[in-house]
C-alpha cells in the first residue's frame, strides 16, 4: 500500500494500482451504501460480499497489468494549483451552493434533501398513490449519507460539492494517465482539454439541418438543435459539470480505467455496470 502514493517536497507519484484503488473505491462506495441503506440485510449483505469478492478477484487477476501502467508524476506546485483550480471551478459552478446554480440544481438539491431528510428507501405519497425515488442517485448517496448521520441537512450540499471535487480530481488524474501527461506543460494542456472539450457545434447544426426536416432556428444559448419533434443537445464539459454533475463524473473516471483495458471484454462488466447507477445515457454511450 505504501507504494501506491509517494509524496516528497518536490513531487507526487501515483502509480497504476494507487489510481485504480482510489477510483474503484469512489465508484463503488455509493453502491455499497445504497445496498445497505435501501435493501433488507438478508439481501444487501450477501450482494455486498459478492461484489467485494468480485472486486478483489478482479484486482488480483489484473494487478500485473496495473503495475505496468505508467505512473503519474505531478510537481507539487501543479498539484496545489490543480486543487485550487478545482475548488474555484466547483465553487463558481455552484456545486457547493455558494454561487448561482444552473436550473437543474432545483432537482439536484431536492433529491439531496430528500435523501438526507427522509427514511431510506425514499417513498412519496401523492393522492393516495405511493412511488419510490428511482432517479440516478449514485453521485448523491455519499454526501446525503453523511448529511443524514450528522443530522445536518444544510451541510449536504457542501458535502456534495466536496464529493464532486474529489471525483473531478480523480478524473483529471485519469486523463493524465491516459494521455501520458508526464510534464507540467502536458498536464496543464490535458486539464484544459478535459474542461473545455466540446462537440463541434457548427458541424452538429449542419448535420441536424440535413437529418431533421423543417428545422426551426437553433437556440445557441442552450446549444440545442430542434424542431417541433426533436431536440438534440451538444454541450462542452463545463456545461455538463454545471448542469448534470451527477451524470458525468463517474463515467469520466470509468473511461480512464477502461481505456487501458478496452480490448478485453472481461473488464466491461465490473467497470461499466456501475455507471447505470449514475447515468444510463453514459452507460449506453460507453458500451456502444
Residue pairs with C-beta under 8 A, 6 or more apart in sequence:
3 15
3 17
3 18
4 14
4 15
4 17
4 18
4 21
5 12
5 13
5 14
5 18
6 12
6 13
7 13
9 76
10 75
10 76
11 73
11 74
11 75
11 76
12 73
12 74
12 75
12 76
12 79
13 71
13 72
13 73
13 74
14 71
14 72
14 74
14 173
15 66
15 67
15 69
15 71
15 72
16 65
16 66
16 67
16 68
16 69
16 70
16 71
16 177
16 260
17 63
17 66
17 67
19 69
19 72
19 170
19 173
19 174
19 177
20 59
20 66
20 257
21 59
22 170
23 170
23 174
23 253
23 256
23 257
24 55
24 59
24 257
26 166
26 167
26 170
26 250
26 253
27 250
27 253
27 254
27 274
28 51
28 55
28 274
29 142
30 138
30 139
30 141
30 142
30 277
31 51
31 138
31 274
31 277
32 48
32 51
33 141
33 142
33 145
34 137
34 138
34 141
34 277
35 43
35 44
35 47
35 48
36 44
36 45
36 48
37 120
37 121
37 141
37 145
38 44
38 120
38 121
39 47
54 270
55 270
58 270
59 66
62 261
62 267
65 260
65 261
69 177
69 260
70 177
70 180
70 182
72 173
72 176
72 177
72 182
73 182
74 82
74 176
74 187
75 184
78 184
78 187
78 188
82 169
82 172
82 187
82 191
83 169
85 191
86 165
86 168
86 169
86 172
87 165
89 168
89 195
89 241
90 96
90 161
90 164
90 165
90 168
90 241
91 98
91 99
91 161
92 99
93 99
93 102
93 238
93 241
93 242
93 245
94 100
94 101
94 102
94 105
94 242
95 160
95 161
95 164
95 165
95 241
95 245
96 157
96 158
96 160
96 161
96 162
97 109
97 157
97 158
97 161
101 109
102 242
102 243
103 243
104 243
104 244
108 140
108 160
108 245
108 246
109 157
111 133
111 135
111 137
111 140
112 140
112 143
112 144
112 147
112 156
112 157
112 160
113 153
113 156
114 122
114 133
115 122
115 133
115 137
115 140
115 141
115 144
115 145
115 147
115 148
115 156
116 144
116 147
116 148
116 153
116 156
117 148
117 153
121 132
121 133
122 132
122 133
123 130
123 131
123 132
123 133
124 130
124 131
124 132
124 133
136 246
136 247
136 277
136 278
136 279
136 280
137 246
137 277
138 246
138 250
138 274
138 277
138 278
139 160
139 163
139 164
139 167
139 245
139 246
139 247
139 249
139 250
139 278
140 160
140 246
142 159
142 163
143 156
143 157
143 159
143 160
143 162
143 163
144 156
144 160
146 155
146 156
146 159
147 153
147 155
147 156
147 159
164 245
164 249
167 249
167 250
167 253
168 241
168 249
170 253
171 194
171 249
171 252
171 253
171 256
172 190
172 191
172 194
173 256
174 252
174 253
174 255
174 256
174 257
175 181
175 190
175 191
175 193
175 194
175 252
175 256
176 187
176 190
177 256
177 260
178 256
178 259
178 260
179 186
179 190
179 193
180 186
181 187
181 189
181 190
194 237
194 252
195 237
195 238
196 236
196 237
196 238
197 236
197 237
198 234
198 235
198 236
198 237
199 234
199 235
199 236
201 220
201 223
201 234
204 225
204 232
204 234
205 218
205 225
208 215
208 218
208 225
208 232
209 215
209 225
212 225
212 227
212 230
212 232
213 227
214 227
214 228
215 225
215 226
215 227
216 226
216 227
216 228
218 224
218 225
218 226
219 226
222 233
223 233
223 234
223 235
223 239
224 231
224 232
224 233
225 231
225 232
225 234
226 232
235 243
237 248
240 247
240 248
241 248
244 279
246 278
246 279
247 278
247 279
247 281
247 282
248 279
248 282
249 278
250 274
250 275
250 278
250 279
250 282
251 275
251 278
251 279
251 282
251 283
251 285
251 286
254 271
254 272
254 274
254 275
254 286
255 286
257 267
257 271
258 267
258 268
258 271
258 272
258 286
261 267
261 271
268 287
272 283
272 286
272 287
275 282
275 283
275 286
276 283
